[in-house]
Amino acid sequence: MPLDPLWFIILSFSPKKKCKLENVDYLHLEGVPESYHDSVELHIETIAVTSIPRNKASLARPVVPPISVATTYEIDKCEDFAEAIKNEYVYSRFGNHTCQVVAEVINKLEGGIGGLVFSSGMAAITTSLLANLDAGDHLIAPDPVYSGTHKYLEQMLPHHGVEISWVTAGCHVDEYRKLVKKNTKVLYAETPANPTMAVTDMEEFGRLGNSLPGVMTMVDATFASPYLLQPLKYDVDISIHSCTKYLGGHSDVLAGFVSTRRLELFEKLSSYQKSMGSTLSPFDAYLLLRGVRTLHVRMDRHSSNALRIAQYLEQHPKILKVYYPGLPSHPQHEIAKKQMKLFGGMVSFELKGGLQAGKTFVESLRIPHLAVSLGGVESLIEHPASMTHGKALLGEEAFKQSTVPLGLVRFRHIFLLWMQRNKAKLVKERKDHNNTFQDPAMNRKQTVLLQESKAK
Ligand SMILES: Cc1ncc(COP(=O)(O)O)c(C=O)c1O
């Protein structure tokens, strides 16, 4: 049962206890569970807005953590260094207060034993893989997958002597099982997958990992965010996010996050991060925390708008297929219903007319920006076959092998009721779009249209 407000007040005034993994100077509010499985369950929204480590020494404390910019810290005696490096901040690549605060808040949303923030989603992915794979090991990963991950797995990880096998994104976990060998170390999944929105069954995936000694499961849940899905709840070993997307939420911070439910794994990841230097800047950590505070509000709106758009597109005569886990026609709709709170803000769809139709469509819209990435408050649209999953990023050979449909369009949006109401106005020259933003009269007109459509 979620916690009611009375309990929240009582717990907030209870004595404070120290968190396992935090710096000695900072304490957590008693009552905020260290794991999502704790018997007293707070709404995830409450965790997002209240979790903040506190400085025990002060009577009055800032409700927003300071941006701690020092890269190095002074000690009194040389002998103090060995002790300080274990529990204090001594050098910011080894630990930074602002980064630690945001890592702990996201970790609470995930229900992990510990979390780390990284300089990008790719830094989080590559550090997690390198920390857990040695030469001679084998990894099983889905295809399609985010193109940066695909490129790293296919073209770079093999240089470290790691062997890769591919399964189809969204396949039954038995497909993974069939490919497991003696040297298999990692089962990797991305759910919902970029850009096809394929969904992996987390319960089955976690169970498979647990049934195979020495095999670890890793899930990139960027498209869901911890608000909609917590892979660790299903005994997945490592949960990964590109915080550049929903967790940051404003297209102004590049960051990544990893959490785990095993202490020794957390320590290993932390040690690799320190040596690989894939740490986040404290300024970005501050922006990230600011985004996390409103994650739940944005995800609710993203999800409700996306569902309406997906339903509209599904009955449109020029659309061949819509890929959205919230539609009953989605092949893993039942799985998505079981494991996701809502279905997220990403909709992909295939146009009749293939590659050219996809390109023409995305180049003709007025409101959604033609741009890669997702998770901010703007509406963005992209054509994966020429952009994120095209030749420029994947390379000629990998592009030829790619299973991403050529006519696929990937769409993310939050304020999209205007589009539904005014679909006739959508297909315009791009220069119209530019003029729109320079012409205040046009901007007013859009506001009126938006209000009208909301009123409907
Ligand atoms: C699913 C997914 N994972 C990881 C990444 C990589 O994140 P970043 O760009 O923050 O390195 C992306 C980027 O688009 C993504 O979509």
The ligand as an SDF file (V2000), in Angstrom:
LIG
                    3D

 16 16  0  0  0  0  0  0  0  0999 V2000
   18.0370    3.3140  -25.3680 C   0  0  0  0  0  0  0  0  0  0  0  0
   19.2720    4.1520  -25.3300 C   0  0  0  0  0  0  0  0  0  0  0  0
   20.3020    3.7510  -24.5710 N   0  0  0  0  0  0  0  0  0  0  0  0
   21.4390    4.4760  -24.4950 C   0  0  0  0  0  0  0  0  0  0  0  0
   21.5990    5.6440  -25.2050 C   0  0  0  0  0  0  0  0  0  0  0  0
   22.8910    6.3990  -25.1250 C   0  0  0  0  0  0  0  0  0  0  0  0
   22.7550    7.4870  -24.2860 O   0  0  0  0  0  0  0  0  0  0  0  0
   23.6970    8.7900  -24.3400 P   0  0  0  0  0  0  0  0  0  0  0  0
   23.4240    9.4850  -25.6090 O   0  0  0  0  0  0  0  0  0  0  0  0
   23.3180    9.5220  -23.1130 O   0  0  0  0  0  0  0  0  0  0  0  0
   25.1120    8.2930  -24.3000 O   0  0  0  0  0  0  0  0  0  0  0  0
   20.5440    6.1060  -25.9980 C   0  0  0  0  0  0  0  0  0  0  0  0
   20.6760    7.3600  -26.7660 C   0  0  0  0  0  0  0  0  0  0  0  0
   19.8300    7.7190  -27.5540 O   0  0  0  0  0  0  0  0  0  0  0  0
   19.3480    5.3380  -26.0690 C   0  0  0  0  0  0  0  0  0  0  0  0
   18.2920    5.7080  -26.8060 O   0  0  0  0  0  0  0  0  0  0  0  0
  1  2  1  0
  2  3  1  0
  2 15  2  0
  3  4  2  0
  4  5  1  0
  5  6  1  0
  5 12  2  0
  6  7  1  0
  7  8  1  0
  8  9  2  0
  8 10  1  0
  8 11  1  0
 12 13  1  0
 12 15  1  0
 13 14  2  0
 15 16  1  0
M  END
$$$$
